[in-house]
C-alpha cells in the first residue's frame, strides 16, 4: 500500500512537545512513524517544541497524526492551530480536547449527563485538601486536574499526607482535584471511530504490583498485568463498553480515545475516571493491546486512526484527496 494509494499525502507525526509527558510522546511518535512508513505512508517526525507549526504548510504536509500527550498537544491548543492551517488531524477536535484534558470539567459534564464518576472536590490549598479528605474519606486520590500519565498523583490515606499530596499536584498544575477512591477492579477501554459508528474495543483489566499503577509501572516495568480477555462477570464488559461510548459521545470526542474506569468491588458499579483523547502508543500502551485483542495489529491501528483525520471547521482535505 503506497501513500498514493491511500491518498494521505505527506503526513506529519507530531511528537515530543513541551508537556511533562514529552518522553512518552517521543516513544509513541516513533512507534507510529515506523508503523505508517511500513504501510507505505509518506510520514515524517515533527516536534512542535522544536519547529513552528506554520512549517507544516510550507513543507507540504497534507495532514497530521497527533502523538502528543498532555498540555500543548492534547488540550485543544495544537488542534486549534491546525484548524487555522486547514490541516486535518487525528483525534478529537478543539472543544472535546480542551474539555477532556480538564478532569474537573469532564466530571461536571458526565455528572450532568447522569454518567457515574467518583465524588470529587477541586481544591486550591493544603487546608482545602484536608477538608476534602474529611469529606471524601480514605483513601483519597489527589492529582493535577490537567495532567496525564499519573504524573503528580498521590493516594492519601492519612490527614498528614494531604499537604504533601497537594504540593506535588499543584507543582504540575495550579488546578488540583481530590477524588474519592473506588476500591475494586481497574479497567481501561479504547474507542475507535466517530459518532454512531464509534465502537469500543475489548476491556483490559489492569492488575498492578501492590495496586500501585503509577508512572513507573505504567511505562517502564513488566510487573503490571494486563488481562484481555478481562475475565469480568458475564454482561459486565458490555455494560462498561456502553458506558464508555456514552462518555465519549457526550464530550464530542472523535477518531479515537481511551477511558479509565474503576469498578466498585461490592456493588460492581463502574465509575468513569477520565478520558484520554491522544492515547499512548508505546510498547506498554493499552490501545494497541486492545486493538490486537480485536484482531487489529499495530500498523493497521495507526492507519485506521489516520483515516479518521479531520477538521472541526472548513473543508476536510481527507475527503478531497482520499
C-alpha positions in Angstrom: 0.0 0.0 0.0 1.5 3.3 -1.0 0.9 6.9 0.1 -0.7 7.5 -3.4 -3.0 4.5 -2.9 -4.2 5.7 0.5 -4.5 9.3 -0.6 -2.9 10.5 2.7 -0.2 12.6 1.1 2.7 13.8 3.2 1.9 13.1 6.9 3.5 14.8 9.9 3.6 12.7 13.1 3.5 15.3 15.8 5.6 14.1 18.8 7.6 15.4 21.7 6.1 18.7 22.5 6.6 20.7 25.7 4.4 18.8 28.3 5.5 16.7 31.2 4.7 13.7 29.0 7.3 14.6 26.4 9.3 11.4 26.9 6.3 9.2 26.4 5.2 11.2 23.4 8.5 10.6 21.7 8.1 6.9 22.3 4.6 6.9 20.9 5.5 9.0 17.9 8.4 6.8 16.9 6.2 3.8 17.0 3.5 5.5 14.9 6.1 6.8 12.5 7.6 3.4 11.8 4.2 1.8 11.5 2.9 4.3 9.0 6.0 4.0 6.9 5.7 0.2 7.0 2.2 0.8 5.5 3.7 2.9 2.7 2.6 6.3 4.1 4.9 9.2 3.5 5.3 10.0 7.2 7.8 12.3 8.9 8.6 13.2 12.5 7.6 16.8 13.6 8.3 18.2 17.1 6.2 21.3 17.8 8.6 22.3 20.6 11.4 22.5 18.0 9.7 23.8 14.9 7.0 26.3 14.1 3.7 24.7 13.2 3.5 27.1 10.2 6.2 25.0 8.7 3.7 22.2 8.1 2.1 24.2 5.3 5.5 25.4 4.0 6.8 21.9 3.8 3.8 20.5 2.0 2.2 18.3 4.7 -1.3 17.2 4.0 -2.4 16.0 7.5 -1.1 15.3 11.0 -1.1 12.3 13.2 -1.1 13.7 16.8 1.1 11.6 19.0 1.5 14.4 21.6 0.3 13.8 25.1 -0.8 16.3 27.8 -0.8 20.0 27.6 0.2 21.8 24.4 -0.8 18.7 22.4 -3.9 17.0 23.8 -5.6 20.1 25.2 -7.1 21.8 22.1 -4.2 24.2 21.6 -2.5 22.3 18.7 -5.9 21.3 17.4 -6.8 25.0 17.2 -3.6 25.9 15.3 -4.2 23.0 12.9 -7.8 24.3 12.3 -6.4 27.7 11.3 -3.9 26.0 9.0 -6.8 23.9 7.5 -4.8 20.8 8.1 -6.8 17.6 9.1 -5.5 15.9 12.3 -6.2 12.7 14.2 -8.2 12.6 17.4 -10.8 14.9 18.9 -11.4 18.5 17.9 -10.7 21.7 19.8 -13.7 21.6 22.2 -13.6 17.9 23.1 -9.8 18.0 23.5 -9.9 21.1 25.8 -12.7 19.6 27.9 -11.2 16.1 28.2 -7.8 17.3 29.4 -9.5 19.0 32.3 -10.7 16.3 34.7 -12.9 18.7 36.6 -14.8 19.9 33.5 -15.1 16.4 32.2 -16.6 15.1 35.5 -19.0 18.0 35.6 -20.3 17.1 32.1 -20.5 13.4 32.9 -22.4 14.1 36.1 -24.8 16.4 34.3 -25.4 13.6 31.8 -26.1 11.1 34.5 -22.9 9.1 34.0 -21.3 7.7 37.1 -18.0 9.2 38.2 -16.4 9.3 41.7 -17.2 12.1 44.1 -14.7 14.9 43.9 -13.7 18.4 45.1 -11.5 20.9 43.4 -9.0 22.5 45.9 -6.7 25.4 46.0 -4.7 24.9 49.2 -3.3 22.2 51.6 -6.1 23.2 54.0 -8.8 22.7 51.4 -7.2 19.3 50.6 -7.5 18.3 54.3 -11.1 19.4 54.2 -11.7 17.3 51.1 -10.2 14.3 52.9 -12.6 14.8 55.8 -15.5 14.8 53.3 -14.4 12.2 50.8 -12.8 9.7 53.2 -9.8 7.4 53.0 -8.3 6.6 50.6 -8.5 9.7 48.5 -6.7 10.5 45.2 -5.1 13.9 44.8 -4.0 14.8 41.3 -3.5 17.7 38.9 -6.7 18.5 37.0 -4.9 18.9 33.7 -2.1 16.3 33.5 -1.8 12.7 32.5 0.2 9.5 32.9 -0.4 9.6 36.7 2.1 12.4 36.9 1.7 14.3 40.2 -0.8 11.8 41.6 -1.0 10.6 45.2 -3.1 8.2 47.1 -3.8 9.7 50.5 -4.7 7.5 53.5 -4.0 9.9 56.4 -4.6 13.6 57.1 -0.9 14.2 57.5 -0.3 13.3 53.8 -2.7 15.9 52.4 -0.3 18.9 52.4 2.4 16.9 50.6 0.0 15.5 48.1 -1.4 18.9 47.3 2.1 20.4 46.8 3.0 17.6 44.4 -0.1 18.0 42.4 0.0 21.8 42.2 3.6 21.6 41.1 2.2 20.2 37.9 -1.0 22.3 37.6 -2.5 25.1 39.7 -5.8 23.3 39.4 -5.9 20.3 41.8 -8.5 17.6 42.1 -9.3 15.5 45.1 -11.3 12.4 44.2 -13.0 9.6 46.2 -11.0 6.3 45.7 -13.1 3.4 44.4 -11.9 0.1 45.7 -12.2 -2.6 43.1 -11.1 -3.6 39.6 -9.3 -1.1 37.4 -10.1 -1.3 33.7 -9.4 0.7 30.6 -11.4 0.8 27.3 -10.3 2.1 23.9 -12.7 3.6 21.4 -12.3 3.9 17.7 -14.5 5.9 15.3 -16.9 8.8 15.5 -20.5 9.3 16.4 -22.8 6.4 15.9 -20.0 4.5 14.1 -17.7 4.6 17.2 -17.0 1.2 18.7 -15.4 0.1 22.0 -12.6 -2.3 21.9 -12.2 -5.2 24.4 -11.9 -4.2 28.0 -8.5 -4.5 29.6 -8.2 -5.2 33.3 -5.1 -3.8 35.0 -3.5 -5.6 37.9 -0.6 -3.6 39.2 2.0 -4.5 41.8 0.6 -3.8 45.2 -2.2 -1.9 43.4 0.2 0.9 42.5 -0.4 1.7 38.8 2.0 4.7 38.8 4.1 6.3 36.1 7.0 3.8 36.5 4.7 0.8 36.5 2.7 2.2 33.6 5.6 2.7 31.2 8.9 1.2 32.4 8.3 -2.1 34.2 6.9 -5.5 33.2 5.4 -6.4 36.6 1.9 -4.9 35.8 -0.6 -7.5 34.4 -2.9 -6.5 31.6 -5.8 -9.1 31.3 -7.6 -9.3 28.0 -9.9 -11.1 27.9 -10.6 -9.2 31.1 -12.3 -12.0 32.9 -15.2 -9.9 34.3 -18.6 -11.4 35.1 -20.9 -12.1 32.2 -22.5 -9.0 30.8 -20.3 -6.6 32.8 -17.9 -6.0 30.0 -20.6 -5.0 27.5 -22.1 -2.7 30.2 -18.8 -0.9 30.7 -18.2 -0.6 27.0 -21.7 1.1 26.6 -20.9 3.5 29.5 -17.6 4.5 27.8 -19.2 5.0 24.4 -21.8 7.3 26.1 -18.9 9.2 27.9 -17.0 9.5 24.6 -20.0 10.8 22.7 -21.3 13.4 25.2 -17.9 15.1 25.2 -17.9 15.2 21.4 -14.8 13.0 21.0 -14.0 11.7 17.6 -11.4 9.4 15.9 -10.1 7.6 19.0 -9.6 7.8 22.7 -9.1 5.6 25.8 -11.2 5.8 29.0 -10.2 4.7 32.5 -12.8 3.1 34.7 -13.0 1.7 38.3 -15.5 -1.0 39.2 -16.7 -0.9 42.8 -15.8 -4.3 44.3 -19.0 -4.5 46.4 -21.7 -3.0 44.1 -20.0 -3.7 40.7 -20.9 -0.2 39.7 -18.4 1.2 37.1 -17.2 4.7 37.7 -15.6 6.9 34.9 -12.3 8.4 36.0 -11.0 10.2 32.9 -10.7 10.0 29.1 -7.5 10.4 27.0 -8.0 11.9 23.5 -4.5 11.2 22.4 -3.6 7.9 24.0 -0.2 6.4 24.3 1.2 4.2 21.5 4.3 2.9 23.2 5.3 -0.8 23.7 3.5 -0.7 27.1 0.4 1.2 25.8 -3.1 -0.1 26.1 -4.9 0.9 22.9 -2.6 -1.2 20.8 -3.1 -4.1 23.2 -6.9 -3.8 23.0 -6.7 -3.5 19.2 -4.6 -6.6 19.0 -7.3 -8.5 21.0 -9.8 -7.3 18.4 -7.7 -8.6 15.6 -6.1 -5.2 14.6 -2.3 -5.1 14.6 -0.3 -2.0 15.4 0.3 -0.8 11.8 -3.3 -1.3 10.9 -4.4 0.6 14.1 -2.2 3.5 13.1 -3.6 3.5 9.6 -7.2 3.4 11.0 -6.6 6.3 13.3 -5.0 8.3 10.4 -8.0 7.6 8.2 -10.2 9.5 10.7 -8.1 12.7 10.4 -10.5 15.6 10.1 -11.2 19.2 10.8 -14.0 20.7 13.0 -14.3 23.6 10.6 -13.7 24.2 6.9 -13.1 21.6 4.1 -11.6 18.3 5.2 -8.7 17.6 2.9 -9.1 13.9 3.7 -12.4 14.0 1.8 -10.9 15.9 -1.1 -7.8 13.7 -1.6 -9.0 10.4 -0.1 
